[in-house]
Structures are given as structure tokens and as C-alpha cells.
């Protein structure tokens, strides 16, 4: 591959990242705008705001931060990148948790019954495991006598990707519940969420496969 080919591939990735960020901005901005006129004492208002911000915005950026072609992280040392990635994912998880708590309070302990709610709970569990796995992966060399570092990194990447994709699926089904509350552009929002999920899958799926191959070779 020539340097010109690399430059072209970088430009394509930059364009794709920019497009995905536009999708994120539309979803988060649209969701928040739909809350205008609602009482902010309504727990569901905060559920929608927190979930769209925590999952679609913060976690999305946390994943892209590790991309070698990400605008905001180019030139930053790898150990600092890992710390910033972990911080963003941790903050996103906290915001996500608060959003789930808001829905739980609103529905008076009877929330985890619909497809949306079950997907949301499962994605939360995966994200929790991913955060804990990230801490273990960060200190993997200190734990190498007990478990191979590459195996910890593979588990963290696989569980983290699964958690994000499940969160995107939960967000998409959430727009169907949202439409019962007020009119919304559900098909458009779901399409954008699917495209974001596909983009992240293509970006991180390759890393998962590479780490799986390394685990198998060992």
C-alpha cells in the first residue's frame, strides 16, 4: 500500500467519522428539543436526555477516541489515550445508569418488562462488565501471572462492543415508546441509530477479530 493509498483511506475514515458525528448531533439535539415544553420534574424527560447523552454521545466518542484516525486524539500518546477512553466510557456509564434510574422511578418499580426496557437492562450489564474489564485490561501486565493480557483485552473489547450495540438497539426501540408520548420522527431516528451502530461495529469489530486471532495463536 502506497502513502497515497494511506492518505486516501485516512480521508475516507475522517469523512465517515464526521458523518457519524452529524448523526449523533441530530439524535441528541432532536431528543433534547423534544423535551422543550415538558416539566423537568418529569423523570422520563431526564431519562431521554441522559440516555441519549450518555450512550449516543459520550460512549460513541469514547470508542472513537481509540481510532488511530480520530481527529481529536491524533498525536496523543497511547497510555493517555487509554486513560481518556476509560474516562469517557466511565462517565457515559454513570450517565446511562442515572437515566435508567429515572425510568425505574417513573414506572414505579415496573419498568423492566418491555423489549426496550429488557434490552436497556442487558446493555447496562454489558457496559458494567466492560468498565470493570477495562480496569483489568489497563492493569493486565500486573495480572499476567493469573490471566494473559491479550485475553483480558479481547474480553474487554468484545463485551464493550456488545454493550454499545445493545445500547443502540435499546435506544432505537425507545423511540417506539417515545411516539406514544408525543409525535416523533421514529423511522429517521432509528435509521440514524442503525447507521451509527454499523459504523462502530465496522470500526471495533476488526479489533475484536484481531485480538481473537491473537488469543487463538497463544
Residue pairs with C-beta under 8 A, 6 or more apart in sequence:
10 69
13 67
13 69
14 69
14 71
16 199
17 64
17 67
17 69
17 70
17 71
20 60
20 64
20 195
20 196
20 199
20 200
23 192
23 195
23 196
24 56
24 57
24 60
24 196
26 192
27 52
27 56
27 171
27 189
27 192
27 193
27 196
28 52
28 53
28 56
28 57
30 185
30 189
31 48
31 49
31 52
32 49
32 52
34 48
34 178
34 182
34 184
35 45
35 48
35 49
38 45
39 45
40 46
42 106
43 102
43 103
43 105
43 106
44 102
44 103
44 106
44 181
46 98
46 99
46 102
47 99
47 100
47 102
47 103
47 106
48 99
48 174
48 178
49 99
50 95
50 96
50 98
50 99
50 102
51 96
51 99
51 100
51 120
51 171
51 174
52 171
53 95
54 91
54 92
54 93
54 94
54 95
54 96
54 98
54 99
55 92
55 96
55 164
55 167
55 168
55 171
56 168
56 171
56 193
56 196
57 92
58 88
58 89
58 91
58 92
58 95
59 88
59 89
59 92
59 93
59 96
59 127
59 164
59 167
60 164
60 196
60 200
61 72
61 88
62 85
62 88
62 89
62 92
63 85
63 89
63 160
63 164
63 200
63 203
63 204
64 70
64 200
64 203
65 72
65 73
65 81
65 84
65 85
65 88
66 73
66 81
66 82
66 85
67 73
67 203
68 74
73 81
73 84
76 84
82 138
85 134
86 134
86 135
86 138
89 127
89 130
89 131
89 134
89 160
90 131
92 127
93 127
93 128
93 131
96 124
96 127
96 167
97 124
100 120
100 121
100 124
103 111
103 117
103 120
104 111
104 112
111 117
112 118
112 121
114 173
114 177
115 173
116 170
116 173
116 174
116 176
116 177
119 166
119 169
119 170
119 173
120 167
120 170
120 174
122 166
123 163
123 164
123 166
123 167
123 169
123 170
125 163
126 159
126 160
126 162
126 163
126 166
127 160
127 163
127 164
127 167
129 159
129 163
130 156
130 159
130 160
130 163
133 152
133 155
133 156
133 159
133 160
134 156
134 160
136 143
136 152
136 156
137 149
137 152
137 153
137 155
137 156
140 147
140 149
140 152
140 153
141 149
143 149
143 152
148 215
148 218
150 211
150 214
150 215
150 218
151 215
151 218
153 211
154 208
154 211
154 212
154 214
154 215
157 204
157 207
157 208
157 211
158 208
158 211
158 212
160 204
161 200
161 201
161 204
161 205
161 208
164 197
164 200
165 197
165 200
165 201
168 193
168 194
168 196
168 197
168 200
169 197
171 193
172 189
172 190
172 193
172 194
175 184
175 186
175 189
175 190
175 193
176 186
178 184
178 186
179 186
